[in-house]
Amino acid sequence: MTPMRWITFALGELAGLFVDDGSLALLALAWLAACGLALRYLALDPTWAGVLLFAGLALALATSALRARGRHAGP
């Protein structure tokens, strides 16, 4: 294995420790950005922004878990 392939493999494994579901990670980042923009430009009360953040992330996690259950379901 060449050094460049080894480094690429090691970085991929390291990222895999933190990101198991790429779509969940992207959705969470997009939701965080959307909530940050809403807080700044829509002048939301910080309490409601927290509720909105929690609800969106909980929904993203739930949909990810349902997708994973469908992938691992038996015949």
C-alpha positions in Angstrom: 0.0 0.0 0.0 1.4 3.3 -1.0 1.8 6.1 1.6 -0.9 8.2 -0.1 -3.4 5.3 -0.1 -2.6 4.6 3.5 -3.2 8.2 4.5 -6.5 8.3 2.5 -7.6 5.1 4.2 -6.7 6.3 7.6 -8.5 9.6 7.2 -11.6 7.8 5.9 -11.6 5.5 8.9 -11.2 8.5 11.2 -14.1 10.3 9.6 -16.1 7.1 9.9 -15.7 7.3 13.7 -17.7 10.5 13.8 -20.0 10.3 10.7 -21.8 7.0 10.3 -24.7 8.4 8.2 -23.6 11.0 5.8 -27.1 12.2 5.0 -27.8 12.7 8.7 -24.6 14.7 9.1 -25.5 16.9 6.1 -29.1 17.4 7.2 -27.9 18.3 10.7 -25.5 20.9 9.3 -28.1 22.4 7.0 -30.6 22.6 9.9 -28.1 24.3 12.1 -27.4 26.8 9.4 -31.1 27.4 8.8 -31.8 27.9 12.5 -28.8 30.3 12.8 -30.1 32.4 9.9 -33.6 32.3 11.2 -32.4 33.5 14.6 -30.4 36.3 13.0 -32.7 37.6 10.3 -36.2 36.8 11.5 -35.6 38.1 15.0 -36.9 34.9 16.7 -37.0 34.7 20.4 -34.0 32.5 21.4 -36.4 30.2 23.3 -38.3 29.4 20.1 -35.0 29.1 18.2 -34.0 26.4 20.7 -37.3 24.6 20.3 -37.0 24.8 16.5 -33.4 23.5 16.6 -34.4 20.6 18.8 -37.4 19.6 16.8 -35.6 19.7 13.5 -32.6 17.6 14.8 -35.0 15.1 16.4 -36.9 14.7 13.2 -33.6 14.3 11.2 -32.5 11.6 13.7 -35.8 9.8 13.6 -35.9 9.7 9.8 -32.3 8.4 9.7 -33.2 5.7 12.2 -36.2 4.6 10.2 -34.0 4.5 7.0 -31.4 2.4 8.8 -34.1 0.0 10.1 -35.4 -0.4 6.6 -31.8 -1.3 5.4 -31.2 -3.8 8.1 -34.7 -5.5 8.1 -34.8 -9.1 7.3 -36.7 -10.8 4.5 
